[in-house]
């Protein structure tokens, strides 16, 4: 489960004034030794932002993905495998003495490794792990001490390294597979709610991720944002929808213009399938399709 990586700043990471202001605030919070929690719906760039900030810190990164099957041992560590020690005594030629001792090996978990070495810990979708599993983090974030299991020899408490940094991400509680986080844990973090980006940022991300022209990016983003404002969906369309449409158009070498039937069909395919997870039948589907086509007519 442990994954220690070195992150480099991604050249395609978009920093508009909105993103730049957010990053500057977060870096101050981290300098003051507060854990950061990015909370928001899928597609709002939580993980990308967390990884970009981690790259700015310049420390090795321990990446954890929340999992309902995790136990405290998965995060803190445990006894794994055996180590054997054998002593052969042949001091007296006619007498041979042999002693063998077998020991269980202790292996640090991801949290322990990050705490011990001062790494940056990104705990992605931490609310997909059970709350009782995440309880091990309470003393880490408040008292700056990690309590180790009684099976360890010697150290029972591990002081948090001064350069240890924790960045968490989570989806809203209404998402499937998400547990309600304990108040005591959230109280130890600075939580930043991420919503959809402003128009300038969405256009910049769409252009950077796909290489599509500014004019085409603007048209695509405005159709997506317009559909988002209608509320005619189960899940709001995100920047991912803009990127998908832009990549397909770039591959096909067509423009985001209302006269292009292929563009119209791609918008219908992506927006209906990505944002409505229930079957749309009869008049309802026709209504949603008309809304999308009207937006294309308006913005393209």
FIZA-846236 format. One record per residue (C-alpha): x, y, z. Coordinates in Angstrom, 1 decimal. Layout:
N
+--------+--------+--------+
:     px :     py :     pz :
+--------+--------+--------+
:      X :      Y :      Z :
...
+--------+--------+--------+
//
This chain:
300
+--------+--------+--------+
:     px :     py :     pz :
+--------+--------+--------+
:    0.0 :    0.0 :    0.0 :
:    2.9 :    2.4 :    0.7 :
:    3.8 :    4.6 :   -2.3 :
:    6.6 :    7.2 :   -1.8 :
:    7.0 :    9.3 :   -4.9 :
:    8.8 :   12.5 :   -5.9 :
:    6.5 :   15.0 :   -7.6 :
:    7.6 :   17.6 :  -10.1 :
:    5.5 :   20.6 :  -11.0 :
:    3.4 :   19.7 :  -14.0 :
:    4.0 :   22.0 :  -17.0 :
:    0.4 :   21.7 :  -18.0 :
:   -1.0 :   22.8 :  -14.5 :
:   -3.1 :   25.9 :  -15.1 :
:   -2.6 :   28.9 :  -12.7 :
:   -5.1 :   31.6 :  -13.3 :
:   -5.6 :   34.4 :  -10.8 :
:   -8.2 :   32.3 :   -9.0 :
:   -5.9 :   29.2 :   -8.7 :
:   -2.9 :   31.4 :   -7.8 :
:   -4.7 :   33.1 :   -5.0 :
:   -5.9 :   29.7 :   -3.6 :
:   -2.4 :   28.2 :   -3.7 :
:   -0.8 :   31.2 :   -1.9 :
:   -3.3 :   30.9 :    0.9 :
:   -2.8 :   27.2 :    1.3 :
:    1.0 :   27.5 :    1.4 :
:    0.6 :   30.0 :    4.3 :
:   -1.6 :   27.5 :    6.2 :
:    0.9 :   24.8 :    5.6 :
:    3.7 :   27.0 :    6.9 :
:    1.7 :   27.5 :   10.0 :
:    1.6 :   23.7 :   10.3 :
:   -2.1 :   23.2 :    9.6 :
:   -3.4 :   20.2 :    7.6 :
:   -5.3 :   21.0 :    4.5 :
:   -8.6 :   19.5 :    3.4 :
:   -9.9 :   20.0 :   -0.1 :
:  -13.6 :   19.1 :   -0.2 :
:  -15.9 :   19.1 :   -3.3 :
:  -17.6 :   17.2 :   -6.0 :
:  -15.8 :   15.0 :   -8.5 :
:  -14.1 :   17.0 :  -11.3 :
:  -13.3 :   20.1 :   -9.3 :
:   -9.5 :   19.4 :   -9.4 :
:   -9.0 :   18.4 :   -5.8 :
:   -6.3 :   15.7 :   -6.4 :
:   -4.5 :   17.7 :   -9.1 :
:   -4.4 :   20.7 :   -6.8 :
:   -3.1 :   18.6 :   -3.8 :
:   -0.4 :   17.1 :   -5.9 :
:    0.7 :   20.5 :   -7.4 :
:    1.0 :   22.0 :   -3.9 :
:    2.9 :   18.9 :   -2.7 :
:    5.3 :   19.5 :   -5.6 :
:    5.8 :   23.1 :   -4.5 :
:    6.9 :   21.9 :   -1.0 :
:    9.7 :   19.9 :   -2.5 :
:    9.5 :   16.9 :   -0.1 :
:    8.9 :   13.2 :   -1.0 :
:    5.2 :   12.3 :   -1.1 :
:    3.3 :    9.4 :    0.5 :
:    0.1 :    8.9 :   -1.5 :
:   -2.8 :    7.1 :    0.1 :
:   -6.2 :    6.4 :   -1.6 :
:   -9.1 :    5.9 :    0.8 :
:  -10.4 :    2.4 :    1.0 :
:  -13.2 :    0.9 :    3.1 :
:  -11.1 :   -2.2 :    3.7 :
:   -8.3 :   -0.2 :    5.4 :
:   -7.6 :   -1.0 :    9.1 :
:   -5.4 :    1.1 :   11.4 :
:   -2.6 :   -1.4 :   10.7 :
:   -2.7 :   -0.4 :    7.0 :
:   -2.0 :    3.2 :    7.9 :
:    0.3 :    2.8 :   10.9 :
:    2.1 :   -0.4 :   10.2 :
:    2.4 :   -3.9 :   11.7 :
:    4.3 :   -7.1 :   12.0 :
:    5.1 :   -8.7 :    8.6 :
:    7.4 :  -11.6 :    7.8 :
:   10.1 :  -13.2 :   10.0 :
:   13.7 :  -12.6 :   10.7 :
:   15.9 :  -15.5 :   11.9 :
:   19.1 :  -15.2 :   14.0 :
:   21.3 :  -18.3 :   14.4 :
:   24.3 :  -18.6 :   16.7 :
:   26.8 :  -21.5 :   16.2 :
:   29.3 :  -22.0 :   19.1 :
:   32.2 :  -24.3 :   18.3 :
:   34.7 :  -22.9 :   20.8 :
:   35.5 :  -26.4 :   22.2 :
:   36.3 :  -28.7 :   19.3 :
:   34.3 :  -31.6 :   20.6 :
:   31.2 :  -29.5 :   21.6 :
:   28.9 :  -27.8 :   19.1 :
:   26.2 :  -25.4 :   20.4 :
:   23.5 :  -24.0 :   18.2 :
:   20.9 :  -21.3 :   19.1 :
:   18.2 :  -20.1 :   16.8 :
:   15.9 :  -17.1 :   17.5 :
:   13.0 :  -16.0 :   15.2 :
:   11.6 :  -12.5 :   15.3 :
:    8.6 :  -10.8 :   13.6 :
:    9.6 :   -7.8 :   11.5 :
:    7.9 :   -4.4 :   12.0 :
:    7.1 :   -2.5 :    8.9 :
:    6.0 :    1.1 :    8.9 :
:    2.7 :    2.0 :    7.3 :
:    2.2 :    5.0 :    5.1 :
:    1.3 :    7.4 :    7.9 :
:    4.2 :    6.3 :   10.1 :
:    6.6 :    6.6 :    7.2 :
:    5.5 :   10.1 :    6.4 :
:    5.4 :   11.2 :   10.1 :
:    8.9 :    9.7 :   10.8 :
:   10.6 :   11.2 :    7.8 :
:    8.8 :   14.5 :    7.3 :
:    7.2 :   13.6 :    4.0 :
:    4.1 :   15.2 :    2.5 :
:    1.1 :   12.9 :    2.9 :
:   -1.7 :   13.2 :    0.4 :
:   -4.7 :   11.2 :    1.7 :
:   -7.0 :   11.2 :   -1.4 :
:  -10.7 :   10.6 :   -0.7 :
:  -10.0 :    9.9 :    2.9 :
:  -13.7 :    9.6 :    3.7 :
:  -13.8 :    6.4 :    1.7 :
:  -11.9 :    4.8 :    4.7 :
:  -14.0 :    4.0 :    7.8 :
:  -13.9 :    6.7 :   10.5 :
:  -12.5 :    4.3 :   13.1 :
:   -9.6 :    3.6 :   10.8 :
:   -8.8 :    7.3 :   10.5 :
:   -8.8 :    7.8 :   14.3 :
:   -5.1 :    7.1 :   14.3 :
:   -4.7 :   10.6 :   12.7 :
:   -6.3 :   12.5 :   15.6 :
:   -3.2 :   12.7 :   17.8 :
:   -0.9 :   13.2 :   14.7 :
:   -2.8 :   16.4 :   13.7 :
:   -3.3 :   17.8 :   17.1 :
:   -0.7 :   16.7 :   19.6 :
:    1.9 :   16.0 :   16.8 :
:    2.4 :   12.5 :   18.2 :
:    1.7 :    9.1 :   16.6 :
:    0.7 :    6.3 :   18.9 :
:    2.3 :    3.0 :   17.9 :
:    0.8 :   -0.4 :   18.6 :
:    1.9 :   -2.3 :   21.7 :
:    3.5 :   -5.0 :   19.5 :
:    6.4 :   -2.7 :   18.7 :
:    9.5 :   -2.9 :   20.8 :
:   11.0 :    0.3 :   22.3 :
:    9.2 :    3.3 :   20.9 :
:    5.5 :    3.6 :   21.8 :
:    5.0 :    7.2 :   20.6 :
:    6.5 :    8.8 :   17.5 :
:    7.0 :   12.5 :   17.4 :
:    5.8 :   14.1 :   14.2 :
:    8.7 :   15.4 :   12.1 :
:    8.6 :   19.2 :   11.8 :
:    8.4 :   19.0 :    8.0 :
:    5.5 :   16.6 :    7.9 :
:    2.5 :   17.9 :    5.9 :
:   -0.9 :   16.4 :    5.5 :
:   -3.2 :   17.2 :    2.6 :
:   -6.7 :   15.5 :    2.4 :
:   -9.3 :   15.4 :   -0.3 :
:  -12.9 :   14.2 :   -0.1 :
:  -16.2 :   14.1 :   -2.0 :
:  -19.5 :   15.2 :   -0.5 :
:  -21.2 :   12.7 :    1.9 :
:  -24.0 :   12.0 :   -0.5 :
:  -21.6 :   10.3 :   -2.9 :
:  -21.8 :    6.5 :   -2.9 :
:  -19.1 :    4.8 :   -0.8 :
:  -18.4 :    7.9 :    1.3 :
:  -18.4 :    7.8 :    5.1 :
:  -19.3 :   10.7 :    7.4 :
:  -16.0 :   12.0 :    8.8 :
:  -15.8 :   12.4 :   12.5 :
:  -16.1 :   16.0 :   13.7 :
:  -12.9 :   15.7 :   15.8 :
:  -10.9 :   15.0 :   12.7 :
:  -12.4 :   17.7 :   10.6 :
:  -11.9 :   20.2 :   13.4 :
:   -8.1 :   19.7 :   13.2 :
:   -8.0 :   20.7 :    9.5 :
:   -8.5 :   23.8 :    7.4 :
:  -11.2 :   22.7 :    5.0 :
:  -11.5 :   24.5 :    1.7 :
:  -14.6 :   23.8 :   -0.3 :
:  -13.9 :   23.6 :   -4.0 :
:  -16.8 :   24.3 :   -6.4 :
:  -16.6 :   24.6 :  -10.1 :
:  -14.0 :   26.9 :  -11.5 :
:  -14.7 :   30.3 :  -12.9 :
:  -15.1 :   30.6 :  -16.7 :
:  -11.6 :   31.9 :  -17.3 :
:  -10.0 :   29.0 :  -15.5 :
:  -12.2 :   26.4 :  -17.2 :
:  -11.3 :   27.8 :  -20.6 :
:   -7.6 :   27.8 :  -19.7 :
:   -7.7 :   24.2 :  -18.5 :
:   -9.5 :   23.0 :  -21.6 :
:   -7.0 :   24.7 :  -23.9 :
:   -4.0 :   23.4 :  -21.9 :
:   -5.2 :   19.8 :  -21.6 :
:   -6.2 :   19.5 :  -25.3 :
:   -4.3 :   22.1 :  -27.4 :
:   -7.6 :   23.2 :  -28.9 :
:   -7.9 :   26.8 :  -30.0 :
:   -9.1 :   29.6 :  -27.6 :
:  -12.2 :   30.2 :  -29.7 :
:  -13.2 :   26.5 :  -29.6 :
:  -12.4 :   26.2 :  -25.9 :
:  -14.6 :   29.2 :  -25.1 :
:  -17.6 :   27.8 :  -27.0 :
:  -17.3 :   24.3 :  -25.4 :
:  -16.9 :   25.7 :  -21.9 :
:  -19.9 :   28.1 :  -22.3 :
:  -22.1 :   25.2 :  -23.5 :
:  -21.1 :   23.2 :  -20.5 :
:  -21.6 :   26.0 :  -18.1 :
:  -24.9 :   26.9 :  -19.6 :
:  -26.1 :   23.3 :  -19.2 :
:  -24.9 :   23.3 :  -15.6 :
:  -27.0 :   26.4 :  -14.9 :
:  -30.2 :   24.6 :  -16.2 :
:  -30.1 :   22.0 :  -13.4 :
:  -31.3 :   19.3 :  -15.9 :
:  -29.0 :   16.6 :  -14.7 :
:  -28.4 :   14.1 :  -11.9 :
:  -24.7 :   15.1 :  -11.5 :
:  -23.5 :   18.5 :  -12.6 :
:  -21.1 :   18.5 :  -15.7 :
:  -17.5 :   19.3 :  -14.7 :
:  -14.4 :   20.5 :  -16.5 :
:  -13.9 :   16.9 :  -17.5 :
:  -16.8 :   17.2 :  -19.9 :
:  -15.2 :   20.2 :  -21.6 :
:  -11.9 :   18.3 :  -21.9 :
:  -13.5 :   15.2 :  -23.3 :
:  -15.4 :   17.1 :  -26.0 :
:  -12.3 :   19.2 :  -26.9 :
:  -10.1 :   16.1 :  -27.2 :
:  -12.6 :   14.4 :  -29.5 :
:  -13.0 :   17.5 :  -31.7 :
:   -9.2 :   17.9 :  -31.9 :
:   -8.9 :   14.2 :  -32.9 :
:  -11.6 :   14.5 :  -35.5 :
:  -10.2 :   17.9 :  -36.6 :
:  -13.6 :   19.6 :  -36.5 :
:  -14.6 :   23.0 :  -35.1 :
:  -17.0 :   23.7 :  -32.2 :
:  -19.6 :   25.5 :  -34.4 :
:  -23.3 :   25.0 :  -34.5 :
:  -23.3 :   23.9 :  -38.1 :
:  -21.1 :   20.9 :  -37.3 :
:  -23.4 :   17.9 :  -36.7 :
:  -20.5 :   15.8 :  -35.3 :
:  -19.9 :   18.5 :  -32.6 :
:  -23.6 :   18.5 :  -31.8 :
:  -23.7 :   14.7 :  -31.4 :
:  -20.5 :   14.6 :  -29.2 :
:  -22.1 :   17.2 :  -26.8 :
:  -25.3 :   15.1 :  -26.6 :
:  -23.3 :   11.9 :  -26.0 :
:  -21.1 :   13.4 :  -23.3 :
:  -23.5 :   15.6 :  -21.4 :
:  -26.4 :   13.1 :  -21.3 :
:  -24.3 :   10.1 :  -20.5 :
:  -22.0 :   11.8 :  -18.0 :
:  -24.6 :   13.8 :  -16.1 :
:  -27.7 :   11.6 :  -16.1 :
:  -27.1 :    8.1 :  -14.6 :
:  -30.7 :    7.1 :  -15.0 :
:  -32.4 :    6.2 :  -18.2 :
:  -34.0 :    9.1 :  -20.0 :
:  -37.0 :    7.9 :  -22.0 :
:  -39.3 :    9.4 :  -24.5 :
:  -40.2 :   13.1 :  -24.0 :
:  -37.7 :   13.5 :  -21.2 :
:  -34.7 :   12.7 :  -23.3 :
:  -36.0 :   14.9 :  -26.1 :
:  -36.3 :   17.7 :  -23.7 :
:  -32.7 :   17.4 :  -22.5 :
:  -31.4 :   17.0 :  -26.0 :
:  -33.3 :   20.2 :  -27.0 :
:  -31.7 :   22.1 :  -24.1 :
:  -28.2 :   21.1 :  -25.2 :
:  -28.8 :   21.9 :  -28.9 :
:  -30.3 :   25.3 :  -27.9 :
:  -27.1 :   26.1 :  -25.9 :
:  -25.0 :   25.1 :  -28.9 :
:  -27.1 :   27.5 :  -31.1 :
:  -26.6 :   30.3 :  -28.5 :
:  -22.9 :   30.0 :  -27.9 :
:  -21.5 :   28.5 :  -31.1 :
+--------+--------+--------+
//
